[in-house]
Amino acid sequence: MKSFLAALLAILVSVTARAADMPVKAPTALPPPYNWSGFYLGANVGGAWTSGSLNIPGNNLYGGLTEFIGGVQAGYNFQAGHLLFGVEGDFDGATFGHPVLPTPTLGSVSQNWIGTVAGRVGLVEDRWLLYGKFGGGWVQSNASLNFPGVTWQGSNTSSGWLAGVGIEYGFKSHWTIKLEYDYVGLGHWTSPTVPPIPLNRDLQMVKFGANYKFESGLPDTVAPARTVHSAEHSEGEDLAKKSQNPIADLVSVPFQSNTNFNAGPFNRTQEVLNIQPVVPLSLNADWNLISRTIMPVISQPSPFFDSNTNGIGDITQEFFVSPTHPGSLIWGVGPVFTIPSATDPILGQGKVLLGPTAVALVTPGHWVIGVLANNQWSVGGNPLRPSVNQFLVQPFINYNMAHGWYLTSSPIMTANWLAAPGQQWTVPIGGGFGRLFKLGDQPVSASIQGFYNVVRPDGAPAWQLRLFFSLLFPER
């Protein structure tokens, strides 16, 4: 028995010694968190609006400004753990057209530029930054009065306090995108006339921006390397399906041109070019947040004259929360909102819109089949503009073939629930074809479609031509 125990002990000692000599697998190293510190420079676009009014007796046309803004920003961040401290300044040009009705008014006002300087304090969670800002703002305004006994024009630059909140995401080692809301309290500007006319200019702004960080957010060893994709891979069906999926994990910049023929009382051509960058944002290992911005550049026929008005329309922002690893059904849900950013009243609705949006699709075989839908209601904006309750649904079907070619149909159906019966729906039918290919090393997708509106309100165009061109960025 003693000899057996001695032998067993010797075996255990031998096994233990060998185990001690065996290499131990090191635990998987977690990637370092995103670094927000350093200088940055960027650009922004968005919309601004006021709820104040010129208090002129008998003037019922002026109920506040809505305007498109665009400009640049620069700043510096200092990160301490999960806290961020910084300073930021921005400068935006503002545009606003004439009143909604083509008749003389007793007064008008416009804003030319907006500047702000503010401190930022935020909470950092890897690539995400939630921040607040507080500082000062400056606005340059022009105003005119023209009613019995009073004719006056003036220009004024005034200052006030600024408060805002925003969210920012580092989607590349040197690049971030952000969504920000700001309120600038400017107080009243009173004209030196008899009677004196006060103008309330407190300003609200929503901005979409992108920043370039001079200091990389990731160490060189973990910064995403640019992968060289072969032409066969870039033109392959996997990338084609991703480009046709509105909530794919793929950065893209689509340009969608919609030409509507014989619109309005003078049968003119309406052109709407939608610039709609799509950026997927990682919430965690299980969920993505897909950001989709739609900025329309419009040539709109006048309802009163045989002419067109050109400019920027109201900007729409969609967010879709979508599972990172979906099953056979790919889906996403979230909010959609529209800001009154039109450079002329005829190009927008003058209202802040808000509502839900959703998308669902399947990708069996060579097919990509799905539907996107949303509904928006007016929740703010110019009180003199009509209320809004509008619905949009876009079914889409794509069949992918060899050499990057595909067949496609994606009609955009809309409903204005507040319109008279028989005037609510616009329902097009049609389709076309497209191809995924490369311009140099840049993957792109292009298509052409034609539609006929089988149901439409009175005066709406019957035919539409859609040209589509999208820059694809499969590297993350």
C-alpha positions as CSV (number, residue, x, y, z in Angstrom):
1,M,0.0,0.0,0.0
2,K,2.8,2.4,0.9
3,S,4.5,1.6,-2.4
4,F,1.3,2.4,-4.3
5,L,0.8,5.7,-2.5
6,A,4.5,6.6,-3.2
7,A,4.0,5.8,-6.9
8,L,0.8,7.9,-7.1
9,L,2.5,10.8,-5.4
10,A,5.3,10.6,-7.9
11,I,2.9,10.7,-10.8
12,L,1.1,13.7,-9.4
13,V,4.3,15.6,-8.8
14,S,5.4,14.8,-12.4
15,V,2.1,16.0,-13.9
16,T,2.2,19.1,-11.8
17,A,5.7,19.9,-12.9
18,R,4.8,19.4,-16.6
19,A,1.7,21.6,-16.2
20,A,3.8,24.3,-14.7
21,D,6.0,24.1,-17.8
22,M,3.1,24.3,-20.3
23,P,2.5,27.7,-21.9
24,V,-0.5,29.5,-20.5
25,K,-2.8,31.2,-23.1
26,A,-3.0,34.9,-22.3
27,P,-6.4,36.4,-21.9
28,T,-7.7,38.3,-24.9
29,A,-6.7,41.9,-24.6
30,L,-9.6,44.4,-24.8
31,P,-9.1,47.2,-27.3
32,P,-8.2,50.5,-25.6
33,P,-11.1,53.0,-25.3
34,Y,-11.5,55.8,-27.7
35,N,-9.4,58.9,-26.9
36,W,-11.4,62.2,-27.2
37,S,-8.6,64.6,-26.2
38,G,-7.0,67.1,-28.6
39,F,-7.9,69.8,-31.2
40,Y,-10.6,69.3,-33.8
41,L,-12.1,71.1,-36.8
42,G,-15.4,70.4,-38.5
43,A,-18.5,71.6,-40.4
44,N,-22.2,71.5,-39.7
45,V,-25.6,72.0,-41.3
46,G,-29.0,72.3,-39.8
47,G,-32.1,74.4,-39.1
48,A,-32.9,77.3,-36.8
49,W,-36.2,78.9,-35.8
50,T,-37.7,81.5,-33.5
51,S,-41.2,81.6,-32.0
52,G,-41.2,85.4,-31.5
53,S,-43.0,87.9,-33.7
54,L,-43.0,91.5,-34.8
55,N,-45.8,93.2,-32.8
56,I,-47.2,95.3,-35.7
57,P,-50.9,96.0,-35.6
58,G,-52.7,94.3,-38.5
59,N,-49.6,92.2,-39.5
60,N,-50.8,88.6,-39.5
61,L,-48.1,87.2,-41.8
62,Y,-45.0,87.2,-39.6
63,G,-45.0,84.4,-37.0
64,G,-41.3,83.7,-36.6
65,L,-38.3,82.7,-38.7
66,T,-37.3,79.3,-39.9
67,E,-34.0,79.1,-41.7
68,F,-31.2,76.9,-43.0
69,I,-27.9,77.3,-41.3
70,G,-24.5,75.9,-42.2
71,G,-20.9,76.6,-41.1
72,V,-17.8,75.5,-39.3
73,Q,-16.7,74.7,-35.8
74,A,-13.4,74.2,-34.0
75,G,-12.5,73.3,-30.4
76,Y,-10.3,71.4,-27.9
77,N,-11.2,68.5,-25.7
78,F,-9.4,67.3,-22.5
79,Q,-10.5,63.8,-21.3
80,A,-10.1,62.6,-17.7
81,G,-11.4,59.0,-17.5
82,H,-15.1,59.1,-18.3
83,L,-15.2,62.9,-18.0
84,L,-14.6,65.4,-20.8
85,F,-13.9,69.1,-20.6
86,G,-13.6,71.4,-23.6
87,V,-14.2,74.6,-25.4
88,E,-15.8,75.1,-28.8
89,G,-16.6,77.9,-31.1
90,D,-18.7,77.9,-34.3
91,F,-19.8,80.3,-37.0
92,D,-22.9,79.6,-39.2
93,G,-24.4,81.5,-42.1
94,A,-28.2,81.8,-42.0
95,T,-30.6,82.1,-44.9
96,F,-34.3,83.0,-44.9
97,G,-36.5,84.0,-47.9
98,H,-39.4,86.3,-48.3
99,P,-42.8,85.7,-46.5
100,V,-45.0,82.8,-47.5
101,L,-47.5,85.0,-49.4
102,P,-46.3,87.1,-52.3
103,T,-48.0,90.3,-51.0
104,P,-46.5,93.3,-49.3
105,T,-46.2,93.0,-45.5
106,L,-45.9,95.6,-42.8
107,G,-42.6,94.3,-41.7
108,S,-39.9,91.7,-42.3
109,V,-36.8,90.3,-40.6
110,S,-33.9,88.2,-41.6
111,Q,-30.8,86.8,-39.9
112,N,-27.4,86.7,-41.7
113,W,-25.0,84.9,-39.4
114,I,-24.8,83.2,-35.9
115,G,-21.7,82.8,-33.9
116,T,-21.2,81.0,-30.5
117,V,-18.4,80.2,-28.0
118,A,-19.1,77.8,-25.2
119,G,-17.5,75.4,-22.7
120,R,-18.4,71.7,-23.0
121,V,-18.7,69.1,-20.2
122,G,-19.4,65.5,-21.2
123,L,-19.6,61.9,-20.2
124,V,-17.5,59.5,-22.3
125,E,-18.3,55.8,-22.9
126,D,-15.7,54.6,-25.4
127,R,-16.7,56.0,-28.8
128,W,-19.8,57.8,-27.4
129,L,-19.8,61.3,-25.9
130,L,-22.9,62.8,-24.3
131,Y,-22.3,66.5,-23.5
132,G,-23.7,69.8,-22.4
133,K,-22.5,73.2,-23.3
134,F,-22.9,76.7,-21.9
135,G,-21.6,80.0,-23.2
136,G,-22.5,83.0,-25.4
137,G,-23.9,83.7,-28.8
138,W,-24.0,86.5,-31.3
139,V,-26.6,87.0,-34.1
140,Q,-26.6,89.6,-36.9
141,S,-30.1,90.6,-37.9
142,N,-31.8,92.9,-40.4
143,A,-35.4,94.2,-40.1
144,S,-37.7,96.6,-41.9
145,L,-41.0,98.3,-41.2
146,N,-43.4,99.8,-43.7
147,F,-46.8,100.8,-42.5
148,P,-48.7,104.1,-42.3
149,G,-46.5,106.7,-40.7
150,V,-43.5,104.4,-40.2
151,T,-40.8,103.5,-42.7
152,W,-37.6,102.1,-41.2
153,Q,-34.7,99.7,-42.0
154,G,-32.1,98.6,-39.5
155,S,-29.3,96.2,-38.8
156,N,-28.2,95.0,-35.5
157,T,-25.7,92.5,-34.0
158,S,-26.6,91.4,-30.4
159,S,-25.3,89.0,-27.9
160,G,-26.9,86.6,-25.5
161,W,-26.4,83.4,-23.5
162,L,-26.3,79.9,-25.0
163,A,-27.1,76.5,-23.6
164,G,-27.1,73.2,-25.5
165,V,-26.9,69.5,-25.4
166,G,-25.5,67.0,-27.9
167,I,-24.3,63.5,-28.6
168,E,-21.2,62.6,-30.6
169,Y,-19.7,59.4,-31.9
170,G,-16.2,58.5,-33.1
171,F,-16.8,56.3,-36.1
172,K,-13.2,56.5,-37.3
173,S,-9.9,57.1,-35.6
174,H,-9.8,60.7,-36.7
175,W,-13.5,61.3,-37.5
176,T,-16.6,62.0,-35.3
177,I,-20.2,62.9,-36.1
178,K,-22.6,64.8,-33.8
179,L,-26.2,65.9,-33.3
180,E,-26.7,69.0,-31.2
181,Y,-29.5,71.2,-30.0
182,D,-28.8,74.8,-28.9
183,Y,-30.9,77.7,-27.4
184,V,-29.6,81.2,-27.7
185,G,-31.4,83.8,-25.5
186,L,-31.1,87.2,-27.2
187,G,-33.9,89.2,-25.7
188,H,-35.7,91.9,-27.6
189,W,-34.6,94.3,-30.3
190,T,-36.8,97.4,-30.3
191,S,-37.0,99.7,-33.3
192,P,-36.3,103.5,-32.8
193,T,-39.7,104.4,-34.2
194,V,-43.0,105.8,-33.0
195,P,-44.6,103.5,-32.1
196,P,-41.6,101.3,-31.1
197,I,-41.8,97.8,-32.5
198,P,-40.2,95.0,-30.5
199,L,-38.8,91.8,-32.1
200,N,-38.2,88.7,-30.0
201,R,-35.2,86.9,-31.4
202,D,-34.6,84.0,-29.0
203,L,-33.2,81.3,-31.3
204,Q,-33.4,77.5,-31.3
205,M,-31.0,75.4,-33.5
206,V,-30.5,71.8,-34.4
207,K,-27.2,70.9,-36.1
208,F,-25.7,67.8,-37.7
209,G,-21.9,68.0,-37.8
210,A,-18.7,66.1,-38.5
211,N,-15.3,66.8,-36.9
212,Y,-11.8,65.9,-37.8
213,K,-9.6,65.1,-34.8
214,F,-5.9,66.0,-35.3
215,E,-5.0,63.4,-32.6
216,S,-6.0,59.9,-33.4
217,G,-8.8,58.4,-31.2
218,L,-7.1,55.0,-31.4
219,P,-3.5,53.9,-31.0
220,D,-1.8,53.0,-34.3
221,T,-1.7,49.3,-33.3
222,V,-5.5,49.1,-33.1
223,A,-6.6,51.8,-35.6
224,P,-8.6,50.1,-38.3
225,A,-6.3,49.3,-41.2
226,R,-7.5,50.1,-44.7
227,T,-8.2,46.8,-46.3
228,V,-7.5,46.4,-50.0
229,H,-10.5,44.9,-51.5
230,S,-10.3,43.2,-54.9
231,A,-12.7,44.3,-57.6
232,E,-14.4,40.9,-57.5
233,H,-15.1,41.4,-53.8
234,S,-16.3,45.0,-54.1
235,E,-18.6,44.1,-56.9
236,G,-19.7,40.9,-55.2
237,E,-23.2,40.1,-54.0
238,D,-22.5,40.6,-50.4
239,L,-21.6,44.3,-50.8
240,A,-24.5,44.7,-53.2
241,K,-26.9,43.4,-50.6
242,K,-25.4,45.7,-48.0
243,S,-25.8,48.7,-50.2
244,Q,-29.5,47.9,-50.7
245,N,-30.1,47.4,-47.0
246,P,-31.0,50.7,-45.3
247,I,-29.7,49.6,-41.9
248,A,-26.6,47.6,-43.0
249,D,-23.3,48.0,-41.1
250,L,-21.9,50.1,-44.0
251,V,-21.0,53.7,-44.3
252,S,-22.5,55.2,-47.4
253,V,-23.2,58.6,-49.0
254,P,-26.2,58.3,-51.4
255,F,-27.3,61.0,-53.8
256,Q,-30.9,60.5,-55.0
257,S,-32.3,62.8,-57.8
258,N,-36.1,62.8,-58.2
259,T,-37.3,64.7,-61.3
260,N,-41.1,65.3,-61.4
261,F,-42.5,66.4,-64.7
262,N,-45.4,68.8,-65.3
263,A,-45.8,69.9,-61.7
264,G,-48.0,72.8,-60.6
265,P,-50.3,75.1,-62.5
266,F,-47.7,76.0,-65.1
267,N,-46.6,72.4,-65.8
268,R,-43.0,73.0,-64.8
269,T,-40.3,70.5,-63.7
270,Q,-39.7,69.9,-60.0
271,E,-36.2,68.6,-59.0
272,V,-35.4,67.2,-55.5
273,L,-31.8,66.0,-54.9
274,N,-31.6,64.2,-51.6
275,I,-28.2,64.0,-50.0
276,Q,-28.5,61.3,-47.4
277,P,-25.4,60.0,-45.6
278,V,-25.8,56.8,-43.6
279,V,-23.5,56.0,-40.7
280,P,-23.8,52.9,-38.5
281,L,-22.9,53.5,-34.8
282,S,-22.1,50.6,-32.4
283,L,-24.1,50.7,-29.2
284,N,-22.6,47.4,-27.9
285,A,-21.8,43.9,-29.1
286,D,-25.5,43.2,-29.7
287,W,-27.0,46.5,-31.0
288,N,-26.3,49.1,-33.7
289,L,-27.7,52.5,-34.1
290,I,-28.0,53.5,-37.8
291,S,-28.0,57.3,-38.5
292,R,-29.6,58.4,-41.8
293,T,-29.7,62.1,-42.6
294,I,-31.7,63.5,-45.6
295,M,-30.9,67.0,-46.8
296,P,-33.0,68.0,-49.9
297,V,-31.7,70.4,-52.5
298,I,-34.9,71.6,-54.3
299,S,-36.0,73.4,-57.4
300,Q,-39.7,74.1,-56.7
301,P,-42.2,75.5,-59.2
302,S,-44.1,78.5,-57.9
303,P,-47.9,78.2,-57.3
304,F,-48.3,81.8,-58.4
305,F,-45.8,82.6,-61.1
306,D,-44.3,80.7,-64.1
307,S,-40.9,80.3,-62.3
308,N,-39.0,78.0,-59.9
309,T,-37.5,78.7,-56.5
310,N,-34.2,77.0,-55.7
311,G,-32.6,76.2,-52.3
312,I,-32.4,73.8,-49.4
313,G,-35.5,72.1,-48.0
314,D,-36.3,70.8,-44.5
315,I,-33.7,68.4,-43.2
316,T,-34.9,65.0,-41.9
317,Q,-32.9,62.8,-39.4
318,E,-33.7,59.1,-38.9
319,F,-32.3,56.7,-36.2
320,F,-32.8,52.9,-36.3
321,V,-31.9,50.6,-33.4
322,S,-31.1,47.3,-35.0
323,P,-29.6,44.0,-33.7
324,T,-26.0,43.3,-34.7
325,H,-26.7,39.6,-35.4
326,P,-30.3,39.4,-36.7
327,G,-31.9,36.2,-37.9
328,S,-33.5,35.8,-41.3
329,L,-35.6,38.9,-40.6
330,I,-33.5,42.1,-40.5
331,W,-35.2,45.0,-38.7
332,G,-34.8,48.4,-37.1
333,V,-37.0,50.9,-35.2
334,G,-36.4,54.4,-33.9
335,P,-37.4,58.0,-34.1
336,V,-37.5,60.3,-37.1
337,F,-37.7,64.1,-36.9
338,T,-37.6,67.0,-39.4
339,I,-36.3,70.5,-38.7
340,P,-37.5,73.7,-40.5
341,S,-34.3,74.5,-42.4
342,A,-35.7,75.6,-45.7
343,T,-34.0,78.6,-47.3
344,D,-37.4,79.8,-48.6
345,P,-40.9,79.2,-47.2
346,I,-42.0,77.6,-50.5
347,L,-39.3,74.9,-50.0
348,G,-40.4,73.7,-46.6
349,Q,-43.3,73.3,-44.2
350,G,-42.0,75.7,-41.5
351,K,-42.7,73.1,-38.8
352,V,-40.7,70.8,-36.4
353,L,-41.9,67.3,-37.1
354,L,-41.5,64.2,-34.9
355,G,-42.6,60.5,-35.2
356,P,-41.6,56.8,-35.3
357,T,-39.9,55.0,-38.2
358,A,-39.3,51.3,-38.8
359,V,-37.7,49.1,-41.5
360,A,-37.8,45.3,-42.1
361,L,-36.3,43.2,-44.8
362,V,-35.2,39.7,-45.8
363,T,-32.4,38.6,-48.1
364,P,-33.2,35.2,-49.5
365,G,-30.9,34.0,-52.3
366,H,-30.2,36.8,-54.8
367,W,-33.1,39.0,-53.4
368,V,-33.3,41.9,-51.0
369,I,-37.0,42.5,-50.1
370,G,-38.3,44.9,-47.5
371,V,-40.2,48.0,-46.5
372,L,-39.5,51.3,-44.7
373,A,-42.3,53.3,-43.1
374,N,-42.7,56.4,-40.9
375,N,-45.3,58.9,-39.7
376,Q,-44.6,62.5,-38.5
377,W,-46.6,65.1,-36.7
378,S,-45.9,68.8,-36.3
379,V,-44.8,69.6,-32.7
380,G,-43.4,73.2,-33.2
381,G,-42.2,75.8,-35.6
382,N,-44.0,78.7,-37.2
383,P,-47.5,79.0,-35.6
384,L,-48.9,80.6,-38.8
385,R,-48.0,77.6,-41.0
386,P,-50.5,74.7,-41.3
387,S,-50.3,71.7,-39.0
388,V,-48.7,68.5,-40.5
389,N,-49.6,64.8,-40.2
390,Q,-47.8,62.9,-43.0
391,F,-47.1,59.2,-43.7
392,L,-44.4,57.6,-45.9
393,V,-44.0,54.0,-46.9
394,Q,-41.3,52.7,-49.3
395,P,-41.4,49.1,-50.3
396,F,-38.2,47.9,-52.0
397,I,-37.3,44.9,-54.0
398,N,-33.9,44.1,-55.6
399,Y,-32.7,41.1,-57.6
400,N,-28.9,40.8,-57.9
401,M,-27.3,39.4,-61.0
402,A,-23.8,38.7,-62.3
403,H,-21.1,41.4,-62.7
404,G,-22.7,43.8,-60.2
405,W,-26.0,44.3,-62.1
406,Y,-29.3,44.3,-60.3
407,L,-33.0,45.0,-61.0
408,T,-34.7,47.3,-58.5
409,S,-38.1,48.9,-57.6
410,S,-38.5,51.3,-54.6
411,P,-41.5,53.5,-55.0
412,I,-42.1,56.2,-52.3
413,M,-45.8,56.3,-51.3
414,T,-47.0,59.2,-49.2
415,A,-50.2,60.3,-47.5
416,N,-51.2,63.7,-46.2
417,W,-53.8,62.8,-43.6
418,L,-55.0,66.4,-43.2
419,A,-55.8,66.8,-46.9
420,A,-59.3,66.6,-48.3
421,P,-60.7,63.2,-49.2
422,G,-59.3,62.0,-52.5
423,Q,-56.3,64.4,-52.2
424,Q,-54.3,62.5,-49.5
425,W,-52.4,59.7,-51.3
426,T,-49.5,59.7,-53.9
427,V,-48.9,56.1,-55.1
428,P,-46.3,55.5,-57.8
429,I,-45.5,52.2,-59.6
430,G,-42.4,51.4,-61.6
431,G,-38.8,50.3,-61.3
432,G,-35.5,50.1,-63.1
433,F,-32.0,48.7,-63.0
434,G,-28.6,49.5,-61.6
435,R,-25.0,48.3,-61.1
436,L,-22.4,48.1,-58.4
437,F,-18.9,49.0,-59.8
438,K,-15.7,50.8,-59.0
439,L,-14.4,54.3,-59.8
440,G,-10.7,53.7,-59.3
441,D,-10.6,52.1,-55.8
442,Q,-14.0,53.6,-54.7
443,P,-17.0,51.2,-54.7
444,V,-20.2,52.9,-55.9
445,S,-23.7,51.9,-56.7
446,A,-25.8,53.6,-59.4
447,S,-29.3,53.0,-60.7
448,I,-32.1,54.6,-62.8
449,Q,-35.8,54.1,-62.2
450,G,-39.1,55.5,-63.7
451,F,-42.4,55.8,-61.9
452,Y,-46.0,56.7,-62.8
453,N,-48.3,58.1,-60.1
454,V,-51.4,56.0,-60.4
455,V,-53.0,57.8,-57.4
456,R,-52.1,61.5,-56.9
457,P,-53.6,64.8,-55.7
458,D,-54.9,67.4,-58.1
459,G,-52.0,69.3,-59.8
460,A,-49.4,66.7,-58.7
461,P,-47.0,65.4,-61.4
462,A,-47.8,62.1,-63.1
463,W,-44.3,60.9,-64.0
464,Q,-41.0,60.8,-62.0
465,L,-37.5,59.9,-63.1
466,R,-35.1,58.8,-60.3
467,L,-31.3,58.7,-60.6
468,F,-29.3,57.2,-57.8
469,F,-25.6,57.3,-57.1
470,S,-24.0,56.1,-53.8
471,L,-20.5,56.2,-52.5
472,L,-19.8,53.0,-50.4
473,F,-17.2,52.7,-47.6
474,P,-17.1,49.0,-46.5
475,E,-14.0,49.7,-44.3
476,R,-14.8,50.6,-40.7
